Amino acid sequence: MSVAAAWSAAAAALLALCAADLVAPPRIRLPSLTPGLLLRLATRAVSLVGTDRLAPPRSLAERVVAAGSPGGLCVRDWTALKCGAAIVALVAGGLASGSLPGRLGVLVVPAAAAAGFVLPDFWLARTARARADAAMRELPGMLDLLRVTIAAGRSPLAAMGLVGERFDGPLAAEWRAAAAQVALGVPGGVALETVGRRVPIAGVRAFVDTLVFAGQAGVSLTDALVEQAAAARHEHRRQIRERAARAGPKMQLVVALVLVPSVMLTLAAVLAAEFTTMGTGFDY
């Protein structure tokens, strides 16, 4: 209990220092406790003990960008968060290991630390997958509307901004951001490459390559956008069929692991009750 109290006191002190630094003068308005602020507080607390000096892996940077940089955190913030989660899980595993039998407690401590370290990676992967699915759903309609807007006389990047205002998904947000960057003087190729990195799916990658090539060669985009919209619809239908095909084995697994044992246990309980009532030696 003394170890737990010491860790709790240290964590509270670090969070208090971070909060005091974040709300220190000359700031006038105190920030609200949003989830992004809480994440920043946690990562700042971990960075005070030196974990921000760890070099983050390149794959982590790609996952953070693909997930849309949740919470406004950079790669080093996520590295610090992973280390902090590992420390918290290590302490929790150490506290729980005393009540476990045999050598199981010795195995729980490193397993808990490893699980705490990789848990943010699973959350990032799930967030990136959800963003990719949402982008794939809205891509065909956005390409059709973009083709009409360009045919009406708008430039491709300005048309992307206008189309992005008609949709609410992650791809629409990236299109609006790209149009705003170009309006502020960022080269169009750089803005489009940013869209391709933040939404790394095949349809968006092909769209970015087509716009970059069209801007360099000065060719028309109408036919290419029609073909890409059709390809995006075909890819979306294929993903739906694959998801439906994977649902069958998952349901069978649930039936085999949950429903069948529960039915067998119910039958066993009924048979045991019958044998006990008949007096065949099962009553104790």
C-alpha positions, 0 to 999 in steps of 0.5 A: 500500500505504501508503494501505491501511495507513493506512486499516487502522490508522485503522479498527482504532483506531476499533474499539478505542476503541468496544470500550473504551467499550462494555466500560468499567467499571463493567460487570462482565460482558463482552458476547459478540461477537454479530452485533448487537454487531459491527454496533453496533461498526461503526456506532459507529466510523462515527458517530465521524467524524460520519456520525450527523449525517446525516438518514436518509430516511423510507423508510429508517425504514419499511424498518428497521421492516418488517425487524424492526429487525435487530441492534437498530439504529435508523435512524441506526445504519443510516445510519452503517452505509451510509456506512461500507460506502460508505467501505470499498467506496471504499477497496477500489475504489481499491486494485483500480483500479490493476490495471485497464486504461485508464479502467476503474479511474476508473469502478470507484471511484465505482461501488464506493462507490455499491454499498457505500452501497446494499447495506444497502438491498437486504439490508433489503428482502430481510429485510422481504420474508421477514418479510412472506412468513412472516407471510402464511403463518401469518396464516390459522391465527392468525386462526382460533385467535384467533376461537376464543380470543375466543369462549371469553371472552378479550379481543382483545389478551389472546387475541393474546398467547395465540395468539402463544405457539402460533406461532414466526413474526414475526407471532406475535412481534409479537402477543406484543409487543402483548399485553405492551405492553397489559399494561404500560399501553400503549393497545390502539390504539397497540399494534395500530398498531405491529403494522401498521407492523412487518408492513406487509402487507394482511392484517395492516393489515385485521386491525388496522383491524378490531380498532380499529373493533371496540374503538371500536364494540363490535361482534362480531369473529367474522364479521369474523375468519372473512372475514379468514382466508378472504381471507388464505388466498386471498391466500396461494394467489394469491401462490403462483400468481404465484411459480410463474408467475414461476419459468418465465421465470426457468428459461428465462433460465437455460437461455438464458444458461447451458445453451445456451452451454455446449452450444454450446461443447461442440459447438464443442470436439468439432468443433474436435478432429475437424477438427484430427485430420483435418488440415484446417488447424485445428492450429497 
